[in-house]
Amino acid sequence: MKGLRETLRELLGLFVDDGSLALALLAWTAVAGLALPRLGLPMGLAAPSLFLGYLVILLENLARTARRKRG
């Protein structure tokens, strides 16, 4: 049973390496999906706004990981 649990954990790790990153991306997706249309932005700005949010989240996660590895 322990081997199966470890295998499932490794398989999940292939898709979700950092839980906080996955949670932040899901949260931004939800916020962007609900808030961006209500802000009255032109539709041409919705995709770049979503992308920039993802980029900011990724850069923050990389910086946090680098600090953790150094310290």
Residue pairs with C-beta under 8 A, 6 or more apart in sequence:
16 22
18 61
18 65
20 61
21 57
21 58
21 61
24 57
24 61
25 54
25 57
28 50
28 53
28 54
28 57
29 50
32 46
32 49
32 50
32 53
36 46
36 49
36 50
37 46
41 49
